[in-house]
Every structure is written in structure tokens, then in C-alpha cells.
Amino acid sequence: MTETLRRAVAQVEQLSPDQQDAIAELMLRELEEREWDALVISEASQEYLRRLVAEARAEDAAGEIQDSTDRW
């Protein structure tokens, strides 16, 4: 653990349990966003997204796409 993180944890430990949980939730959300960002920018994800786009364009060109508002 870095010194900066140690200082932050020491300060958070002085807060009420509710405040500690709120900060913990913020930290967890940030970590999840970083994981998501890394996943989305991976070459495998980019290739998968390119395939999905190509499929959607082909379906649209073939007239197979239906506006979802048409169902209601």
C-alpha cells in the first residue's frame, strides 16, 4: 500500500460508518469503471463490436431492422 493510500485510509477510519461506506462505494465504483474501460478498449472487445456493427448494418440493409417503437 502506498503512503498516500495509508494516509487516506487513516482519515477515513476517523469517519462514521455511514461516511466510511459512502467513500468505499465511491472507490469501488471507480475501480469498476477502470475495469470496464480496460475491457472495452481491449482488442478482443473491439473486434467483437466491429462484428456486431457489421451484422447490424447488414440486417439494416436487408430491411430486417424494425423500429422498436413500431411494436407499441
Backbone bond lengths (Angstrom), bond angles and torsions (degrees), N, CA, C in turn:
res aa  C-N    CA-C-N  psi(-1)  N-CA   C-N-CA  omega(-1)  CA-C   N-CA-C  phi
1 M - - - 1.445 - - 1.530 107.41 -
2 T 1.317 115.83 139.03 1.464 119.78 -179.98 1.527 110.42 -76.88
3 E 1.313 115.06 162.32 1.470 120.13 178.38 1.523 110.56 -63.84
4 T 1.311 117.02 -38.76 1.463 120.19 178.87 1.519 111.10 -61.62
5 L 1.321 116.18 -43.54 1.464 119.58 179.23 1.528 110.70 -67.25
6 R 1.318 117.54 -38.24 1.471 120.70 176.68 1.537 110.69 -59.12
7 R 1.332 116.36 -43.94 1.469 119.93 179.61 1.524 110.66 -64.20
8 A 1.320 115.96 -41.47 1.469 119.83 179.48 1.525 110.69 -63.71
9 V 1.314 116.95 -44.83 1.467 120.95 179.68 1.522 110.05 -62.70
10 A 1.330 117.16 -41.04 1.463 120.50 179.03 1.529 110.76 -60.77
11 Q 1.312 116.36 -39.77 1.469 119.37 178.33 1.518 111.40 -69.89
12 V 1.302 116.82 -40.31 1.467 120.66 179.96 1.525 110.42 -65.06
13 E 1.317 116.92 -35.10 1.469 120.26 179.32 1.524 112.14 -61.62
14 Q 1.307 118.03 -21.31 1.462 121.93 -179.76 1.530 112.21 -82.49
15 L 1.301 117.35 -10.49 1.465 121.79 -177.47 1.523 111.28 -84.83
16 S 1.313 115.21 166.85 1.467 120.51 176.04 1.530 109.23 -67.20
17 P 1.328 116.70 158.72 1.475 119.19 178.00 1.528 112.91 -55.08
18 D 1.325 117.74 -39.54 1.469 120.01 179.32 1.526 111.08 -63.83
19 Q 1.322 116.90 -41.93 1.456 120.49 178.81 1.527 110.99 -67.78
20 Q 1.322 116.23 -37.77 1.468 120.21 176.82 1.521 110.10 -61.92
21 D 1.323 116.22 -44.76 1.464 120.00 179.37 1.523 111.34 -62.82
22 A 1.333 117.00 -39.05 1.466 120.43 -179.92 1.530 110.23 -63.08
23 I 1.312 116.90 -43.63 1.464 120.26 179.06 1.528 110.15 -68.21
24 A 1.305 117.12 -39.29 1.464 120.48 177.90 1.521 110.77 -61.59
25 E 1.328 117.35 -40.66 1.466 121.16 177.94 1.525 111.12 -62.87
26 L 1.334 116.70 -41.45 1.465 120.13 176.99 1.522 111.00 -61.09
27 M 1.314 116.19 -43.56 1.464 120.49 179.83 1.527 111.07 -63.90
28 L 1.316 116.26 -43.89 1.460 120.15 -179.67 1.522 111.71 -64.45
29 R 1.333 116.22 -40.56 1.465 119.21 177.42 1.524 110.92 -62.43
30 E 1.312 116.85 -41.63 1.461 120.68 179.00 1.527 110.69 -62.02
31 L 1.322 116.71 -43.88 1.461 120.30 179.36 1.528 111.40 -64.94
32 E 1.326 116.83 -40.29 1.463 120.56 178.11 1.527 110.75 -63.99
33 E 1.332 116.70 -40.43 1.468 119.81 178.46 1.525 110.81 -63.38
34 R 1.318 116.89 -39.61 1.465 120.18 178.43 1.528 110.74 -64.75
35 E 1.334 116.13 -40.70 1.470 120.01 177.39 1.522 110.01 -62.95
36 W 1.335 116.54 -44.34 1.463 121.20 -179.80 1.522 110.13 -62.19
37 D 1.336 116.16 -46.18 1.465 119.78 179.69 1.524 111.05 -58.44
38 A 1.325 116.68 -43.36 1.467 120.46 179.80 1.523 110.66 -64.02
39 L 1.321 116.41 -38.41 1.461 120.13 179.47 1.519 111.01 -66.42
40 V 1.311 116.97 -46.03 1.462 121.35 -175.64 1.524 111.70 -66.05
41 I 1.322 117.54 -34.99 1.463 118.82 -177.58 1.526 113.22 -86.54
42 S 1.325 117.16 -2.38 1.467 118.78 179.54 1.532 109.60 -65.45
43 E 1.307 116.24 151.76 1.473 120.92 -178.93 1.529 111.18 -60.95
44 A 1.331 117.17 -38.14 1.467 120.02 179.36 1.528 110.86 -62.51
45 S 1.319 116.59 -42.68 1.463 120.03 178.73 1.521 111.29 -66.41
46 Q 1.310 115.87 -41.50 1.459 119.58 179.74 1.530 110.76 -62.53
47 E 1.321 117.04 -41.34 1.467 120.34 178.02 1.530 110.70 -64.45
48 Y 1.326 116.87 -42.73 1.461 121.28 178.24 1.533 110.23 -60.87
49 L 1.329 116.90 -44.81 1.462 120.18 178.71 1.522 111.65 -63.83
50 R 1.337 117.50 -37.90 1.470 120.03 176.56 1.524 110.60 -61.95
51 R 1.334 117.07 -41.17 1.466 120.13 178.29 1.516 111.10 -64.41
52 L 1.340 117.65 -42.13 1.457 120.49 179.02 1.528 111.10 -62.51
53 V 1.319 116.46 -41.69 1.459 120.31 178.30 1.528 110.39 -62.88
54 A 1.307 116.94 -44.66 1.467 120.95 179.76 1.530 110.53 -61.61
55 E 1.330 116.72 -42.49 1.463 120.35 178.30 1.526 110.90 -63.51
56 A 1.325 116.61 -44.15 1.464 120.08 -179.39 1.519 111.03 -63.68
57 R 1.316 116.47 -41.26 1.469 119.52 178.83 1.525 111.24 -65.36
58 A 1.316 116.75 -39.86 1.466 120.28 178.76 1.525 110.46 -65.26
59 E 1.330 117.40 -42.47 1.457 120.61 178.14 1.524 111.06 -64.35
60 D 1.332 116.23 -39.45 1.459 119.97 178.48 1.526 110.56 -64.66
61 A 1.323 116.68 -44.61 1.467 121.32 179.72 1.523 111.02 -62.50
62 A 1.327 116.53 -31.96 1.460 120.83 -179.75 1.526 112.17 -85.52
63 G 1.318 117.11 1.18 1.467 120.13 179.26 1.508 113.30 75.81
64 E 1.310 117.58 21.07 1.458 121.60 -177.32 1.525 113.71 -92.25
65 I 1.310 117.04 -1.65 1.460 120.72 -178.85 1.518 108.87 -93.25
66 Q 1.315 115.06 130.02 1.454 120.52 178.55 1.519 108.26 -116.63
67 D 1.309 116.83 132.06 1.458 121.84 177.92 1.529 107.64 -62.74
68 S 1.307 116.46 128.21 1.461 119.92 -177.09 1.519 111.68 -63.71
69 T 1.315 117.92 -24.22 1.473 119.74 178.51 1.516 111.39 -72.21
70 D 1.338 117.54 -17.57 1.461 120.71 178.09 1.525 111.88 -69.10
71 R 1.321 117.29 -21.60 1.460 120.09 -177.41 1.509 112.56 -77.83
72 W 1.311 118.05 -18.71 1.453 120.40 -174.33 1.473 108.34 -100.36
